[in-house]
Amino acid sequence: MCPYDAELFGHWWYEGPYWLYVLFKKIYYNNTNFKLITPSEYVKKYPVIQECTPCRCSWGANGYSEVWLNGSNDYALKHIHHLAEKMVELAHTYYNETDKLKLRVLNQCAREVLLAQSSDWLFIITNGTMVDYAKKRIKEHVGRFNRFCDELNSGNIDEKFLTYVEKQDCVFDDIDFRIYF
Protein backbone atom coordinates (compact mmCIF):
# COMPACT_ATOMS: atom_id res chain seq x y z
CA MET A 1 0.00 0.00 0.00
CA CYS A 2 1.20 3.45 -0.83
CA PRO A 3 -1.11 6.08 0.71
CA TYR A 4 -0.73 9.80 0.03
CA ASP A 5 -2.38 12.93 1.30
CA ALA A 6 -3.60 13.63 -2.23
CA GLU A 7 -4.87 17.09 -1.34
CA LEU A 8 -1.27 18.23 -0.91
CA PHE A 9 -0.40 17.29 -4.48
CA GLY A 10 -2.02 20.50 -5.63
CA HIS A 11 -2.00 22.49 -2.42
CA TRP A 12 1.76 22.66 -1.79
CA TRP A 13 3.18 20.84 -4.78
CA TYR A 14 1.65 22.67 -7.72
CA GLU A 15 2.86 20.16 -10.32
CA GLY A 16 1.38 17.34 -8.21
CA PRO A 17 -1.93 16.94 -10.06
CA TYR A 18 -0.09 16.75 -13.38
CA TRP A 19 2.38 14.25 -11.91
CA LEU A 20 -0.54 12.08 -10.78
CA TYR A 21 -2.13 12.36 -14.22
CA VAL A 22 1.06 11.16 -15.93
CA LEU A 23 1.55 8.41 -13.34
CA PHE A 24 -1.96 7.01 -13.79
CA LYS A 25 -1.67 7.23 -17.57
CA LYS A 26 1.61 5.28 -17.52
CA ILE A 27 0.14 2.65 -15.21
CA TYR A 28 -2.91 2.29 -17.46
CA TYR A 29 -1.04 2.08 -20.77
CA ASN A 30 2.17 0.34 -19.72
CA ASN A 31 2.46 -3.31 -18.89
CA THR A 32 2.65 -3.19 -15.09
CA ASN A 33 2.66 -6.07 -12.65
CA PHE A 34 0.32 -4.31 -10.22
CA LYS A 35 -3.15 -2.81 -10.19
CA LEU A 36 -4.48 0.37 -8.64
CA ILE A 37 -7.30 -0.24 -6.19
CA THR A 38 -8.81 1.65 -3.30
CA PRO A 39 -8.18 0.60 0.30
CA SER A 40 -11.79 -0.64 0.60
CA GLU A 41 -11.37 -2.75 -2.57
CA TYR A 42 -8.20 -4.22 -1.12
CA VAL A 43 -9.92 -5.16 2.15
CA LYS A 44 -12.74 -6.83 0.21
CA LYS A 45 -10.28 -8.79 -1.88
CA TYR A 46 -7.95 -9.66 1.02
CA PRO A 47 -10.10 -9.67 4.17
CA VAL A 48 -7.44 -11.21 6.40
CA ILE A 49 -4.95 -8.44 6.94
CA GLN A 50 -2.49 -7.44 9.59
CA GLU A 51 -3.72 -4.67 11.82
CA CYS A 52 -1.47 -2.09 13.29
CA THR A 53 -1.92 0.89 15.53
CA PRO A 54 0.62 3.55 14.70
CA CYS A 55 1.85 5.68 17.55
CA ARG A 56 0.58 9.23 17.65
CA CYS A 57 2.86 11.41 15.63
CA SER A 58 2.75 14.01 12.93
CA TRP A 59 4.51 14.71 9.73
CA GLY A 60 3.65 18.33 10.46
CA ALA A 61 6.03 21.12 11.39
CA ASN A 62 8.41 20.24 14.23
CA GLY A 63 7.29 16.60 14.22
CA TYR A 64 4.17 16.89 16.36
CA SER A 65 0.70 18.37 16.15
CA GLU A 66 1.76 21.98 16.53
CA VAL A 67 0.09 22.89 13.24
CA TRP A 68 -3.28 21.71 14.59
CA LEU A 69 -2.89 22.94 18.15
CA ASN A 70 -1.23 26.25 18.87
CA GLY A 71 -2.05 29.73 20.10
CA SER A 72 -3.60 30.78 16.82
CA ASN A 73 -6.24 28.02 16.70
CA ASP A 74 -6.53 26.44 20.15
CA TYR A 75 -9.79 28.31 20.88
CA ALA A 76 -11.56 26.13 18.30
CA LEU A 77 -10.69 22.82 19.93
CA LYS A 78 -12.86 23.35 23.00
CA HIS A 79 -15.85 23.86 20.69
CA ILE A 80 -14.95 20.89 18.50
CA HIS A 81 -14.48 18.62 21.53
CA HIS A 82 -17.80 19.81 22.95
CA LEU A 83 -19.54 18.91 19.68
CA ALA A 84 -18.08 15.41 19.74
CA GLU A 85 -19.14 14.89 23.36
CA LYS A 86 -22.63 16.23 22.65
CA MET A 87 -22.89 13.97 19.58
CA VAL A 88 -22.18 10.95 21.78
CA GLU A 89 -24.98 12.09 24.10
CA LEU A 90 -27.36 12.51 21.14
CA ALA A 91 -26.49 9.03 19.85
CA HIS A 92 -27.27 7.52 23.25
CA THR A 93 -30.46 9.53 23.70
CA TYR A 94 -31.89 8.95 20.22
CA TYR A 95 -30.38 5.57 19.37
CA ASN A 96 -33.79 3.95 18.78
CA GLU A 97 -35.33 6.98 17.07
CA THR A 98 -37.59 6.18 14.10
CA ASP A 99 -39.01 9.59 13.18
CA LYS A 100 -37.59 10.36 9.71
CA LEU A 101 -37.24 14.10 10.26
CA LYS A 102 -35.42 13.62 13.57
CA LEU A 103 -33.16 11.03 11.93
CA ARG A 104 -32.25 13.56 9.23
CA VAL A 105 -31.40 16.14 11.91
CA LEU A 106 -29.31 13.63 13.88
CA ASN A 107 -27.43 12.58 10.76
CA GLN A 108 -26.82 16.22 9.88
CA CYS A 109 -25.49 16.79 13.39
CA ALA A 110 -23.02 13.96 12.81
CA ARG A 111 -21.97 15.61 9.52
CA GLU A 112 -21.50 18.95 11.23
CA VAL A 113 -19.19 17.35 13.81
CA LEU A 114 -17.06 15.80 11.08
CA LEU A 115 -17.00 19.00 9.04
CA ALA A 116 -16.00 21.06 12.09
CA GLN A 117 -13.23 18.54 12.84
CA SER A 118 -11.66 18.92 9.41
CA SER A 119 -7.94 19.41 10.00
CA ASP A 120 -7.86 21.84 7.08
CA TRP A 121 -9.44 24.64 9.12
CA LEU A 122 -6.77 24.57 11.85
CA PHE A 123 -4.04 24.06 9.25
CA ILE A 124 -5.24 27.11 7.30
CA ILE A 125 -5.39 29.27 10.44
CA THR A 126 -1.86 28.27 11.44
CA ASN A 127 -0.44 28.96 7.99
CA GLY A 128 -2.23 32.26 7.64
CA THR A 129 -3.95 31.45 4.35
CA MET A 130 -7.68 32.22 4.09
CA VAL A 131 -7.89 32.54 7.88
CA ASP A 132 -11.25 34.32 7.89
CA TYR A 133 -12.74 31.59 5.71
CA ALA A 134 -11.45 28.80 7.98
CA LYS A 135 -12.74 30.53 11.10
CA LYS A 136 -16.08 31.09 9.37
CA ARG A 137 -16.36 27.39 8.50
CA ILE A 138 -15.65 26.29 12.07
CA LYS A 139 -18.18 28.81 13.39
CA GLU A 140 -20.79 27.71 10.81
CA HIS A 141 -20.50 24.01 11.65
CA VAL A 142 -20.55 24.62 15.40
CA GLY A 143 -23.49 26.99 15.00
CA ARG A 144 -25.48 24.61 12.81
CA PHE A 145 -24.85 21.73 15.19
CA ASN A 146 -26.06 23.78 18.16
CA ARG A 147 -29.11 24.99 16.24
CA PHE A 148 -30.07 21.45 15.28
CA CYS A 149 -29.64 20.32 18.91
CA ASP A 150 -31.92 23.12 20.09
CA GLU A 151 -34.48 22.17 17.45
CA LEU A 152 -34.36 18.51 18.50
CA ASN A 153 -34.82 19.43 22.16
CA SER A 154 -37.70 21.81 21.45
CA GLY A 155 -39.36 19.50 18.92
CA ASN A 156 -39.55 22.46 16.54
CA ILE A 157 -37.43 21.38 13.55
CA ASP A 158 -37.04 23.84 10.67
CA GLU A 159 -37.22 21.36 7.78
CA LYS A 160 -36.57 24.06 5.19
CA PHE A 161 -33.28 25.02 6.86
CA LEU A 162 -32.36 21.36 7.29
CA THR A 163 -32.90 20.71 3.59
CA TYR A 164 -30.83 23.78 2.72
CA VAL A 165 -27.92 22.61 4.90
CA GLU A 166 -28.14 19.05 3.57
CA LYS A 167 -27.70 20.44 0.05
CA GLN A 168 -25.06 22.99 1.08
CA ASP A 169 -22.60 20.44 2.46
CA CYS A 170 -23.76 17.22 0.84
CA VAL A 171 -21.10 14.83 2.11
CA PHE A 172 -21.39 11.45 3.80
CA ASP A 173 -24.78 10.63 2.27
CA ASP A 174 -25.11 7.36 4.14
CA ILE A 175 -23.89 8.58 7.53
CA ASP A 176 -25.64 7.10 10.53
CA PHE A 177 -25.42 9.20 13.70
CA ARG A 178 -25.29 5.95 15.70
CA ILE A 179 -21.57 5.68 14.88
CA TYR A 180 -21.18 7.95 17.91
CA PHE A 181 -22.91 5.44 20.20
C-alpha positions as CSV (number, residue, x, y, z in Angstrom):
1,M,0.0,0.0,0.0
2,C,1.2,3.4,-0.8
3,P,-1.1,6.1,0.7
4,Y,-0.7,9.8,0.0
5,D,-2.4,12.9,1.3
6,A,-3.6,13.6,-2.2
7,E,-4.9,17.1,-1.3
8,L,-1.3,18.2,-0.9
9,F,-0.4,17.3,-4.5
10,G,-2.0,20.5,-5.6
11,H,-2.0,22.5,-2.4
12,W,1.8,22.7,-1.8
13,W,3.2,20.8,-4.8
14,Y,1.7,22.7,-7.7
15,E,2.9,20.2,-10.3
16,G,1.4,17.3,-8.2
17,P,-1.9,16.9,-10.1
18,Y,-0.1,16.8,-13.4
19,W,2.4,14.3,-11.9
20,L,-0.5,12.1,-10.8
21,Y,-2.1,12.4,-14.2
22,V,1.1,11.2,-15.9
23,L,1.6,8.4,-13.3
24,F,-2.0,7.0,-13.8
25,K,-1.7,7.2,-17.6
26,K,1.6,5.3,-17.5
27,I,0.1,2.7,-15.2
28,Y,-2.9,2.3,-17.5
29,Y,-1.0,2.1,-20.8
30,N,2.2,0.3,-19.7
31,N,2.5,-3.3,-18.9
32,T,2.6,-3.2,-15.1
33,N,2.7,-6.1,-12.6
34,F,0.3,-4.3,-10.2
35,K,-3.2,-2.8,-10.2
36,L,-4.5,0.4,-8.6
37,I,-7.3,-0.2,-6.2
38,T,-8.8,1.7,-3.3
39,P,-8.2,0.6,0.3
40,S,-11.8,-0.6,0.6
41,E,-11.4,-2.7,-2.6
42,Y,-8.2,-4.2,-1.1
43,V,-9.9,-5.2,2.1
44,K,-12.7,-6.8,0.2
45,K,-10.3,-8.8,-1.9
46,Y,-7.9,-9.7,1.0
47,P,-10.1,-9.7,4.2
48,V,-7.4,-11.2,6.4
49,I,-5.0,-8.4,6.9
50,Q,-2.5,-7.4,9.6
51,E,-3.7,-4.7,11.8
52,C,-1.5,-2.1,13.3
53,T,-1.9,0.9,15.5
54,P,0.6,3.5,14.7
55,C,1.8,5.7,17.5
56,R,0.6,9.2,17.6
57,C,2.9,11.4,15.6
58,S,2.7,14.0,12.9
59,W,4.5,14.7,9.7
60,G,3.7,18.3,10.5
61,A,6.0,21.1,11.4
62,N,8.4,20.2,14.2
63,G,7.3,16.6,14.2
64,Y,4.2,16.9,16.4
65,S,0.7,18.4,16.1
66,E,1.8,22.0,16.5
67,V,0.1,22.9,13.2
68,W,-3.3,21.7,14.6
69,L,-2.9,22.9,18.2
70,N,-1.2,26.3,18.9
71,G,-2.0,29.7,20.1
72,S,-3.6,30.8,16.8
73,N,-6.2,28.0,16.7
74,D,-6.5,26.4,20.2
75,Y,-9.8,28.3,20.9
76,A,-11.6,26.1,18.3
77,L,-10.7,22.8,19.9
78,K,-12.9,23.4,23.0
79,H,-15.8,23.9,20.7
80,I,-14.9,20.9,18.5
81,H,-14.5,18.6,21.5
82,H,-17.8,19.8,23.0
83,L,-19.5,18.9,19.7
84,A,-18.1,15.4,19.7
85,E,-19.1,14.9,23.4
86,K,-22.6,16.2,22.7
87,M,-22.9,14.0,19.6
88,V,-22.2,10.9,21.8
89,E,-25.0,12.1,24.1
90,L,-27.4,12.5,21.1
91,A,-26.5,9.0,19.9
92,H,-27.3,7.5,23.3
93,T,-30.5,9.5,23.7
94,Y,-31.9,8.9,20.2
95,Y,-30.4,5.6,19.4
96,N,-33.8,3.9,18.8
97,E,-35.3,7.0,17.1
98,T,-37.6,6.2,14.1
99,D,-39.0,9.6,13.2
100,K,-37.6,10.4,9.7
101,L,-37.2,14.1,10.3
102,K,-35.4,13.6,13.6
103,L,-33.2,11.0,11.9
104,R,-32.3,13.6,9.2
105,V,-31.4,16.1,11.9
106,L,-29.3,13.6,13.9
107,N,-27.4,12.6,10.8
108,Q,-26.8,16.2,9.9
109,C,-25.5,16.8,13.4
110,A,-23.0,14.0,12.8
111,R,-22.0,15.6,9.5
112,E,-21.5,18.9,11.2
113,V,-19.2,17.4,13.8
114,L,-17.1,15.8,11.1
115,L,-17.0,19.0,9.0
116,A,-16.0,21.1,12.1
117,Q,-13.2,18.5,12.8
118,S,-11.7,18.9,9.4
119,S,-7.9,19.4,10.0
120,D,-7.9,21.8,7.1
121,W,-9.4,24.6,9.1
122,L,-6.8,24.6,11.8
123,F,-4.0,24.1,9.3
124,I,-5.2,27.1,7.3
125,I,-5.4,29.3,10.4
126,T,-1.9,28.3,11.4
127,N,-0.4,29.0,8.0
128,G,-2.2,32.3,7.6
129,T,-4.0,31.4,4.4
130,M,-7.7,32.2,4.1
131,V,-7.9,32.5,7.9
132,D,-11.3,34.3,7.9
133,Y,-12.7,31.6,5.7
134,A,-11.4,28.8,8.0
135,K,-12.7,30.5,11.1
136,K,-16.1,31.1,9.4
137,R,-16.4,27.4,8.5
138,I,-15.7,26.3,12.1
139,K,-18.2,28.8,13.4
140,E,-20.8,27.7,10.8
141,H,-20.5,24.0,11.6
142,V,-20.5,24.6,15.4
143,G,-23.5,27.0,15.0
144,R,-25.5,24.6,12.8
145,F,-24.9,21.7,15.2
146,N,-26.1,23.8,18.2
147,R,-29.1,25.0,16.2
148,F,-30.1,21.4,15.3
149,C,-29.6,20.3,18.9
150,D,-31.9,23.1,20.1
151,E,-34.5,22.2,17.4
152,L,-34.4,18.5,18.5
153,N,-34.8,19.4,22.2
154,S,-37.7,21.8,21.4
155,G,-39.4,19.5,18.9
156,N,-39.6,22.5,16.5
157,I,-37.4,21.4,13.5
158,D,-37.0,23.8,10.7
159,E,-37.2,21.4,7.8
160,K,-36.6,24.1,5.2
161,F,-33.3,25.0,6.9
162,L,-32.4,21.4,7.3
163,T,-32.9,20.7,3.6
164,Y,-30.8,23.8,2.7
165,V,-27.9,22.6,4.9
166,E,-28.1,19.0,3.6
167,K,-27.7,20.4,0.1
168,Q,-25.1,23.0,1.1
169,D,-22.6,20.4,2.5
170,C,-23.8,17.2,0.8
171,V,-21.1,14.8,2.1
172,F,-21.4,11.4,3.8
173,D,-24.8,10.6,2.3
174,D,-25.1,7.4,4.1
175,I,-23.9,8.6,7.5
176,D,-25.6,7.1,10.5
177,F,-25.4,9.2,13.7
178,R,-25.3,6.0,15.7
179,I,-21.6,5.7,14.9
180,Y,-21.2,8.0,17.9
181,F,-22.9,5.4,20.2
